């Protein structure tokens, strides 16, 4: 039910944004509804977590922590790999770096140097 509320709120926001002449007040209201639905979803997940942990013995809780740590590490690795792939694709297409501007400034300074 909570996830359905979130899905419907997100859809309503998209519909408001897709209007020919979006109403700023309506978009603001729909964004607020999405935020409230997200809060409710996070709250429900947290309460479910508490209820699950209450029935686990200490060994099971330790195992749960280990599994969650491995999942977080795997997700972090996946994100790093995705960033690497995105950077490689950008290089192949000769697109400028979207990160900081350190590299561009260095080259710009080199182009400004006067040669004797």
N, C-alpha and C positions, 0 to 999 in steps of 0.2 A: 504494500500500500504506500509506504514512504517513497520507494523508488518510482512507483507510478506517478506520485505527486510531482516528483522531481522531473520526470520525463515530460509530463504535461506542462509544467511551468517552463521548461526549456523550449518546448514546441511553441507555446504562446509567445515567448520572447522572440523566437525566430519569425513567427508570423507578424509580430508588431514591427520588426525590423525590415521585413520584406514588403511592407505596404508601399504603395507608390509615393505617398507623402507621410513618412513615419511621424507619429506624434511623440515628441520628446517626453511628455508627461506619461504617456502609455508605456513607452519603452522603459522609463524609470520605474514605473509600477511593476512591470513584468520582470525587470532585473531584480527588484526587491523580492518578488515572489520566488524567483530562482534561488536567491540567497537563503531565504527562509527554508525552502525545501532542502537545500544542501545541508543546512544546520541540522534539520530533523534527521536526515539520512546519516550524518556523522554521529549524532547522538544515539541513534538506534544501533549502529555498528559498535559503538563503545559500550553500550549497555549489554549487548549480546556477548561481547568479549568478557566483560566482568562476570556475567552469568556462567559462561563456559569455564573460566578460570576457577570459580568457586568449587566446581565439582572435580577438578583435577587434583591429584596428589602432588607433592613436591617434585617427584621424579618426572611426572608428566608435564608439569609446568616448565621444568628445565628443558625437557625435550622440545616443547613448543617454542621456547625462546631460541633454541638452536636452529630449529627449522625456519623460523622467521628471520633469523640473522642470515642464513644461507639464501633465503629468498631475496632479502634486501641486497645482498652482495651480488647475486645473479642479475637483479634489475639494474644495479649500478654498472655492472660490466656491460650489459646490453646497451645502456645509454651511452657509455664511452665508445662502444663499437659503432653505434649509430652516428655519433659525432664525427668519428674518424671517417666513416663512409661518406658523410655529407661533405666533409672537407676535401676528400679525394675527388668527389664528383665536381665540386666547385673548381678545383685545380684543373681538372680535365676540360672543363668548359671555359677556362680562363676567366672566371668570375672573381671579382674583388673579394677580399676577406671581409666577412661580416662582423668580425670581432672588433678588437680595439684598433686604433688607427696608428699604432706605433710603426708598423712596417711602411705604411704609406708616407708618413712624415719623414722617415729616414730617407726614402727615395726622393721626396720632394726637396729636401735639403741638399742632397747630392746634385740635383739638377740646377740648383741655384749657385753652386760654387763656380767661381770664375777660374778659368784656366789661363795660365800665363802665355 
